[in-house]
Amino acid sequence: MPRTARRSTSSRRTVRRVAAVLAAVVAGTALTDPSAFAGTGTGGHAGPKDAVQRQLDRLVGEGGFPGALASVRGADGRVRDYTAGTGDLRTHRPVPRDGQVRIGSNTKTFTAVVVLQLVGEGRIDLDAPVERYLPGVVRGHGNDGRKITVRHLLQQTSGLPDYDDVLFTRAEDLVDKSHSYHEPRRLVDAALTAAPHFAPGTTWEYSNTNYVLAGLIVERVTERPIGEEITNRVITPLGLHHTYWPEVGEQRLRGTHPHGYVAVAPGTPWVDVTDMDPSLGWAAGQLVSTPDELRTFFEALLAGKLLRPAQQAAMTKTVPAPGFEPAGDFEYGLGVARHELPCGGYAWGHGGDIQGFETRNLVTRDGRAAVVAVTGLPTSEQMLTKVNGSVDAALCDTDH
């Protein structure tokens, strides 16, 4: 899916590549005048401005994002919501507290949970080849589903090319293709026009294709849509009333939300892409949620409320994930990443990019959690690093 610096419509690769195109020209500068958005932060439940609020204000001011919103559970167990910036550049309405955003590649973690639940039920074998469930689907240009396992898909070690690299090649595609509908098999077929990047299981590389295939496996095994399985197995049990799987052709966000934006060239204005077709992400990036509910999901996952112990252990067994983010130490499990915090210890999460929105999130085993969303795609690693840094700062209780 498109990606500006890392994750994309489905999650991370295209946006990052497109961002690299822009960054080469932008040279790390914001695409709009930061002063147009600075100083509009609101503290939500937080009251006086604290370290997290100041981080969000900087994302809008120094970072140049139109708006930002966050949900944070501190070491004291208290949940605080934050907003900063402008929720609609046309009307200048403020960012709504805990508004709905497209969560991009965080969808992968939901998909991985469903696959692992089916593993626990004996309906999917993690170490079975993809060919067992999708006979003849993964073939061509050296790609071979007989050599790739379900575990390879979830851990991003399959070597399969990313369909983003085929379907998104220009910065303008982030806008021009925002209303295009993509069937899942079309996404897979696009990826298979390229050769594999490495032999399965030999190294790690992020590819949205892996999770579209995982979604197709779920549908083959359950004979039900992946969106329905995610809803019935994860969203409904956790009581996530503002989290949903958009229906085919559904382009508008259902609930209260900030607008999402893309800038495609230096000096050009932000383009409103709030209404868009998320099918490019599908099982790799289609979901909508809020910062609070996304935080609730990751807290429940890390607490072992969604998976049996054996599958929980499999999910959190990691491999090195070079390049998962431009800075910081990350390893990747099955649909979830482990990050070494600058203040010591580890946190778990994922994150996602899609046209209009970027989210980053982490949860620690001692109960701290943070989700930060911005309402524009970064166009440089510097912008992305600021978003990631705001999550680290929230968990580490710092203002740096």
GISULNOR-V69486 format. One record per helix or strand. SS is the DSSP state (h for helix, s for strand). FROM is the first residue (numbers start at 1). TO is the last residue. Records with the same first field share a line. If there is no record, write none. Layout:
# GISULNOR-V69486
SS->FROM-TO, FROM-TO
This chain:
# GISULNOR-V69486
s->3-3, 8-8, 42-42, 67-73, 79-86, 94-94, 100-102, 129-129, 139-140, 143-144, 149-149, 244-244, 257-257, 261-262, 271-272, 288-290, 319-320, 330-332, 337-340, 346-349, 352-354, 356-363, 369-374, 376-376
h->13-26, 34-36, 51-60, 106-120, 130-133, 150-155, 164-167, 173-176, 184-191, 208-222, 226-235, 278-280, 282-284, 291-302, 309-315, 381-396
